[in-house]
């Protein structure tokens, strides 16, 4: 009964079935990519090193993040276009310098005389009665942003008080990528007094990165399951053999295990114009040279038609799970 059902398959049926299987692969892969945990949480590491919290977004979602930089982002995107680079990431790093207050501080330079002995010249020391009230002054930093307040109270033995306010330093980063994987970094920086709402852009003196581009390597263990359409010819009868096949390979070559160029030692099983076992020494990811695709594999397969007991040689076309 099973043999009759298998023999009823036509080449058109196998092609339709394989296309449905390939569509299912892409849908399952997209669902897996969508549902997997792609977020990395912020973490403080030893020696003042931190790991950024990151998430993967679409290019459409990325642009509004960059637009928060205002005119700077417009300049950056024009520069990216001019050097034929694409926008890859937008990030923000915030550093908080917390407020603090120090009271009852002595002068760093002391008078050479001690009260109540006063030299005659001191009769004119306080013409404007400054010592009758607490005196204070803001200490201004870059761009006129207040960073501290210093006060002087002449009624105290230690007359000085210093109060710093919450300062927030923000560094915005935009990352572009050129052909070959080289990254370009853009930065803007600003300081903000959170108490007074005073914000000023900072001038960055230097910014330098050293990059080590990832090279391709051989992976002894890079397991992949895929679905394929296999079409071949029996070596003994020269009959056409076709099947939809599910396969497995354990080795690969590429930049990483998810972006392989080659896969090796592929074995599989399928059904179509019979039941088949398949083997391919290697498969190549032709999607590397095609637009809009990421993992489309082709290869030359050896076929063993189980129900007929004959060998064949075939060509496979498929997608990975």
N, C-alpha and C positions, 0 to 999 in steps of 0.2 A: 504493500500500500504506500509506504513511504517513498519507494523508488518511483512509483507512478506520479506521486505529487512532485517530486524533484524534477522528473523528466518533463513535466508539464510547463516548467519555466522556459520562457523564451528570452532571447537577448534583450528585448525591450523591457521585459519584466525585471531582469537583473539590473539594467541601467536605472529604471525608475526606483527600484528598491535601494540601490546604492546612493542615488541622489537624496532620497529621504533620509538614509543613514547619515550622509554627510551634513545635511541640514540639522539633524538632531545633534550631531557633534558640535556644530557651531553654537546651537542654542544652549546645550549643556555647558559648554565652555564659558559662554557669556554669563550664564547663571552662576557658575562657580566663581568667576571673576567678580561678579556683582556682590555675591553673598559672603565671600571670604573676608576675613578681618585684615584690612589693608591699612589700619591706623597704627601708628607708633606713638606711645604716650611720652610726655615730657618726663625726663628723669634727671636727677642731680647725681653726678658721678664724682668720685674723689678728685682732689686737686683742682677744684673750681671748674671742672669740665661738666657740661650739660649736654643731654641729648634732646634735640628738638622734638616737639610733637608734630607729626606729619600725617598727611592723608593724601590719597590719590584722588584727583578730580579730573573732569574733562577739560578740554581747552576752553570750552564755552564758560565753564565755571571759574576758570583760572583768570580770565581777563578782568572781571570786577575786582579781584584782589589787587591787581596791578593798578587799576584806575584810582585806587585810594591814594596813590602817590601823586595824583594830579598831573601837572605839566611835566614832571620828571619822567613819568611813565611814557608820555608821548615822545620825549627825546630818546628814551631807551628803545622803544619799539622801532623808531626810525633808524637808530644805529644798528639794531639787530638785522633789519632788512638790508642795510647797506653792506654788511659783511656776510650776507647770506646765511644767517643763523635763525633758529626758531626758538620761540619762548618755551622754556621748560619748567620753570618753577618761580614762585613768588613767596617770599617769607618775611617774617618780622621777628626781631629780637629786641626784647625790652629789658632794660637794666634799671632797677630801683635803688636810688641812694636814699635811705630812710632818714627822716628828720631826727634831730637830737637837740638837747639843750644842756648847756654847762653854765652853772651859776657860781657865784662866789669865787671868781678867779682873780688871783693877784696880778698886778702888772708884771710884764716880763722885764721891765727896767724899773728899778726902785729909786726913789729920791735919795739924795745924799744927806738929807737932814730928817729929823724925826719931830713930829709935833710934840709939845706945843711950841717949840722953838721955831720961829718964823723969821726968815731974813727980810730986811726992809723992802726988797724988790717985790715981795709977794703982795704988797698993798695994791698993786695994779694987776694981779694975776687973774681976777675974775670980774673984769669990767662989765660983762654982759650977763652976770649972774647965772652962768651955766651950771655951777655947782648946786644951785637951788632946786634943780629938777634932773631927772634921769635923762641922759643924752643917749641917742641911738642912731645908727646909720645902717642902711642896707649895703651888703657887699654884692656887687654886681659881677656876673660872670660873662661868658661869651654872648654877644648880642644884647647885653643889658638885662639878661634874665637874673633875678635875685637868687643868690645861692645861700645867703646867710644874713643874719642881723646881729650886729654887735652893739651892746649898750653899756653905758658907764654911769654908775651911781656913786657920787662923791661922798655919800653918807656912810658907805660901807668900807670896812678895812680892806676887803678884797672887792674892788668896785666893778669888775668886768663881768659881763654875761654874754655868751655866744649861743645863738640859736640857729641851727640849720633847718631847712624846710625840705619836704619830700621833693626830690628831683628824679624825673623819669627820663632816661636816655633810651631812645629808640633807633635801631638800625634796620632799615628796610633793605631786603636783598631780592634782586631779580636775576634769574639764571637763564641763560640762553645756551643753545647747543649748535655747534657747527658740524659739518660733515666729518665723519670719522670719530665722533664722540667727544670732541674737545668742548669744554664748557667755558662760558664767558659770564663773569659775575659783575653786577652793578649794585652799588650801595648808595643809600641816602641816610643821613643821620640827623637827629634833632634832640634837643633837650627841652623838658617841660617842667616848670614849677607847678606841681599839682595843687598846691594850696592857693596860689594866686591865678592859676590858669594862664601863665605866661609861657609861650612856646617860641623857640628859635631854632632854625636850621643850622647845623654845624658843617664846617668845612672839613672834608676828609683829606688827610695829607697823602697817605699811600694805602694801597690795597694790593696784595699779591698772593697768588695761589700757585702751588706746584701740583700738576696733575700727572697721574700714571694711568694711561689708557689701558683698559682691560684687553688682554690678548686672548686669542682662541686657544683652547687646550682640549686634550682628550680626557673623557670621563669614563672610567671603568664601570661605574654604576650610575646610570641615568635612565631609569625605567620609564617606558612610555607605552601606552596602549592606544591603538588607533583603529579606525575603520577604513576599509579600502575597497575599491572596485578593481578586480583582477581579470584581465583578459589574456588568454594564452592559447597555445597550440600543442596538442598531443604529439610527442616525438615519434610515436609508433604509427598512429592512424592519421595524423595531420588534421584531426577534427578540432574545431574551435571549442575552447573551454572558457567559461566565464563564471564568476562567483562574486558574491559580496562577502568580505572577509573581515574578521576581527583579529588583530595581531598584537604582538608584544616584542619589544626590543630592549636590551639591557645596557648597551654602550652608546656613546655619542661623542661628537666633536663640535665645539662651538665656543661662544663667549661664556655661556653658562648653561645649566641644565634646561632652562626654559626657552632658550634661543639657540637651539642646536642647528648646525648646518648639515651634519651627517648623523645617521643612526646606523648601528651595526648589529649583526646577528638577530635579524628579525624572523620570528616564527609566528604562524597563525593558522587559523582554520576557518573554512567558509562553506557556503552552499550556494548552488546556482544550477548549472547543468550537471550537477552531481555534488558529492561531498568531497572536499579537498583539504589537504594539509599543504601549507606553503612555507617556503624558506627563502629569505633574501640575505645575502651577505652584507648589503648596505642599501640605504635609502637616502636620497638627497632632498633637501627642503627647497623646492623650486620657488616657493613663495618669497624667498629673499630677493627675487628679481621681478616680482609682480606687484602692482599697486593694490592696496586695500586688503591684502592677505598676509597671514603671519605663519601658518603651518600647513602647507600642502606638500605632500611627500610623493616622490616617484621612485620606482625601482624596478629591477629585473628580478623576477621570482621563479624559483623552481616549484612546480606543482606536482602533487601526488593525488590522483583521483582515486579515492578509496573504493568506490563501488565498482570501478572498472579495472583497478589495479594497474594503471598506466601512469607514466611520467609525462610531464609537459614543461614548457618554458613559457612564461608569461610576463606581462607588463602591468604594474600596479600603480594606482592613483588614489590617494586618500588623504585623510585629515586625522590629526591626533586628538585624543580626548583631553 
